[in-house]
Amino acid sequence: MTRPWHWHGSWLPEPDCRHWQTLLSERLLWQQPVVRVYGREHPVPRLTLYLADPELAYRYSGVVHRGEGWPDWFRPLLERVRAAADTPFNGCLLNLYRHGNDRMGWHADDEPEIDADQAIASLSIGASRTFQFRHRQTRERHDLELGDGDLLVMAPGCQQAWLHAVPVRKKVTTTRINLTFRVFRPPADLNPATATRSAGATTATAA
Ligand SMILES: O=C(O)CCC(=O)C(=O)O
């Protein structure tokens, strides 16, 4: 089966990784959303943040987030990832895994707000973590070890066929930042009934 992703190992050179890791850690107001599952509240097991063009809405962890534009200092990284993937990304979900107990459950980035005809690019900085793919129908599995500076480009169609997850890794004691660049559809293109609703249980950005 052809794999609809391309893994660029060490795409971002090590000095650049340290530069961006410092900026992203220190300049962003990281949040830890609380999700309600079966009536009980749970903080998501990682820190998150959403950056996007103004007004682009994205629902994750049960809350609708709206883009407020990009910090000037972030733009060089955005431009670099846009050029590498040849895709006009207009939003980015950032996740900060503080240690190996922080994780992301099985899901796909296939919410109605995301343009399914465009690629999604995922940049990893810091600690290596396992990134798992599981095919929705065949349950075929692929585990990638995403390291410092790796860029994973998921082609259009990947989210519709494959789920992904970042499992617990107890031995990991250092932080990892992941930036997932996406193309969001403009609010005018969205059906108001589905615009901010997750497409299904497996597709909510998982706890
Ligand atoms: O941290 C990762 O590599 C995955 C992030 C992810 O799955 C997401 O942002 O939807």
The ligand as an SDF file (V2000), in Angstrom:
LIG
                    3D

 10  9  0  0  0  0  0  0  0  0999 V2000
    2.6790   15.7460   18.0150 O   0  0  0  0  0  0  0  0  0  0  0  0
    2.4890   15.1980   16.9400 C   0  0  0  0  0  0  0  0  0  0  0  0
    3.3980   14.7560   16.2490 O   0  0  0  0  0  0  0  0  0  0  0  0
    1.0770   15.0160   16.4500 C   0  0  0  0  0  0  0  0  0  0  0  0
    0.2160   16.2290   16.5800 C   0  0  0  0  0  0  0  0  0  0  0  0
   -1.1680   15.9470   16.0940 C   0  0  0  0  0  0  0  0  0  0  0  0
   -1.5460   14.8260   15.9030 O   0  0  0  0  0  0  0  0  0  0  0  0
   -2.0910   17.0460   15.8500 C   0  0  0  0  0  0  0  0  0  0  0  0
   -1.7530   18.2150   16.0820 O   0  0  0  0  0  0  0  0  0  0  0  0
   -3.2110   16.7580   15.4100 O   0  0  0  0  0  0  0  0  0  0  0  0
  1  2  2  0
  2  3  1  0
  2  4  1  0
  4  5  1  0
  5  6  1  0
  6  7  2  0
  6  8  1  0
  8  9  2  0
  8 10  1  0
M  END
$$$$
